Each structure stands twice: as C-alpha cells, then as structure tokens.
Amino acid sequence: MPTTKKPSAKPVKKTLESLQTEVAAVEEKPKLKIKSDKGPLYYYANGKRKTSVARVKLFLSGSGNVTVNDRKIEDYFTIAFHHEIIKSPLRLTGHGKTFDIVTVVTGGGINSQAEAIRHGVAKALEEYDESLRLTLKKAGFLTRDCRIKERKKPGLKRARRAPQWNKR
C-alpha cells in the first residue's frame, strides 16, 4: 500500500511588530454603533423589564429630546413620574442635555415600559463611556428586573392555585 505524504504547511514568519499591529486592530472595538443617514452617530442598547422590551438609541449630538414610538414623551407617557424614571440615568451621570433618546417599546404596561427604557438608556450610556458603569450599577439601573408571570401548571387553576378541596 503506497503511502501518500501530505504537503507540509509553509511556516509563516511574522515579525513581532506586525503581530502587535494585528492584535491592536482586532482589540479596537468602535464605540459608535451606526451612522444614520441624518448625520449624528448613536449608541444602541436593549432594555427589558417583565414583558416590556425597549430598543433605545442615544444620539450623541442632541439636546435632551425624548421620542417614544415616534411620539414625544409627553404624548406617550402622560404622568410626569415616568419622565423622571426615563431620564434618571442621564441626570445621574450629568449627561441630561448631551443626548437625544429615540426608543421603540413594546409589551407590558406603562410603568414597565418606562423602566425598560431606563434600563436601555443605562446600558447605552455604559456603551458610550465604560467609566459610568460603577455609578449606574450602584444606582441599580443596569440590573434587569426579571420578574415575569409564572406559567400555569396542569391540574391547577393558575400557576399555584389548586382547585378547592371538599372533604365529602
């Protein structure tokens, strides 16, 4: 039985400098996500709470305007407390008038949606500046509130509610 020899791979000789430049190019991760057709760059993050999901974009050259589902914040959230919830990460970090916020939020109730947007804004701020992480984490803005409705079990009326029991 004839043996076939596999062709040996040619050794690649690279200098230390070329390896360092390749590693630096791989490690560099652009902070700015996407350039929109209007011009300004933005940072993107998803925020969640219960069943609400918010897709948040922080536009860098902004003036503090907030748009929720293509409507102004005053039109979508009629209670001023929800405005405070949404803007609290920006106010905490001192970037209140630095960004314009554009969000698309679905699911859940009004309060849950506001807190999902807050979670997304905090995550996008962390994407913008990594040094803000500690401040946002201590305030609890980066923690996802994962409480969701428990599923119904077979043989029960709800998740844990058993049918009424009769002795006789």
LINBELTA-V262129 format. One record per residue. N is the residue number from 0. RES is the residue in one small letter. PHI is phi in whole degrees, 0 to 359 (* if undefined). OMEGA is omega in whole degrees, 0 to 359 (none if undefined). Layout:
{{N/RES/PHI/OMEGA} {N/RES/PHI/OMEGA}}
This chain:
{{0/m/*/182} {1/p/286/177} {2/t/264/178} {3/t/255/180} {4/k/265/176} {5/k/283/179} {6/p/293/181} {7/s/285/179} {8/a/287/180} {9/k/287/178} {10/p/292/180} {11/v/264/179} {12/k/259/178} {13/k/235/178} {14/t/280/180} {15/l/298/181} {16/e/295/181} {17/s/292/176} {18/l/294/180} {19/q/295/179} {20/t/291/177} {21/e/294/179} {22/v/295/179} {23/a/296/180} {24/a/292/179} {25/v/287/183} {26/e/288/180} {27/e/290/179} {28/k/245/181} {29/p/294/180} {30/k/284/182} {31/l/282/187} {32/k/282/188} {33/i/223/174} {34/k/263/181} {35/s/279/181} {36/d/289/178} {37/k/280/176} {38/g/127/187} {39/p/288/178} {40/l/269/180} {41/y/219/176} {42/y/251/188} {43/y/239/174} {44/a/203/174} {45/n/257/175} {46/g/240/183} {47/k/222/169} {48/r/204/185} {49/k/49/180} {50/t/257/179} {51/s/274/177} {52/v/231/180} {53/a/239/173} {54/r/260/190} {55/v/245/173} {56/k/238/175} {57/l/256/179} {58/f/275/189} {59/l/293/182} {60/s/268/184} {61/g/234/182} {62/s/227/178} {63/g/95/179} {64/n/284/179} {65/v/237/178} {66/t/239/180} {67/v/238/181} {68/n/51/179} {69/d/63/175} {70/r/230/176} {71/k/294/183} {72/i/299/181} {73/e/292/180} {74/d/281/184} {75/y/277/178} {76/f/255/184} {77/t/279/180} {78/i/268/184} {79/a/295/180} {80/f/300/179} {81/h/292/176} {82/h/296/179} {83/e/295/179} {84/i/300/184} {85/i/293/185} {86/k/272/185} {87/s/299/177} {88/p/296/179} {89/l/292/181} {90/r/293/181} {91/l/296/183} {92/t/269/178} {93/g/82/180} {94/h/247/185} {95/g/301/183} {96/k/252/183} {97/t/277/189} {98/f/239/164} {99/d/258/182} {100/i/252/175} {101/v/236/183} {102/t/230/169} {103/v/236/185} {104/v/235/180} {105/t/224/173} {106/g/79/174} {107/g/71/179} {108/g/261/184} {109/i/296/182} {110/n/294/178} {111/s/296/178} {112/q/294/179} {113/a/297/180} {114/e/287/174} {115/a/293/177} {116/i/295/177} {117/r/301/178} {118/h/298/179} {119/g/293/178} {120/v/297/180} {121/a/295/179} {122/k/292/178} {123/a/291/176} {124/l/296/177} {125/e/295/176} {126/e/296/180} {127/y/293/183} {128/d/217/184} {129/e/296/182} {130/s/287/178} {131/l/279/185} {132/r/302/183} {133/l/298/179} {134/t/297/181} {135/l/291/180} {136/k/292/179} {137/k/295/178} {138/a/282/179} {139/g/85/183} {140/f/278/181} {141/l/266/181} {142/t/272/181} {143/r/276/177} {144/d/277/191} {145/c/264/181} {146/r/290/177} {147/i/234/181} {148/k/293/180} {149/e/286/184} {150/r/287/178} {151/k/285/179} {152/k/262/179} {153/p/293/180} {154/g/88/179} {155/l/247/180} {156/k/281/175} {157/r/228/182} {158/a/299/182} {159/r/230/184} {160/r/281/180} {161/a/273/175} {162/p/297/180} {163/q/297/184} {164/w/258/177} {165/n/250/179} {166/k/287/182} {167/r/236/none}}
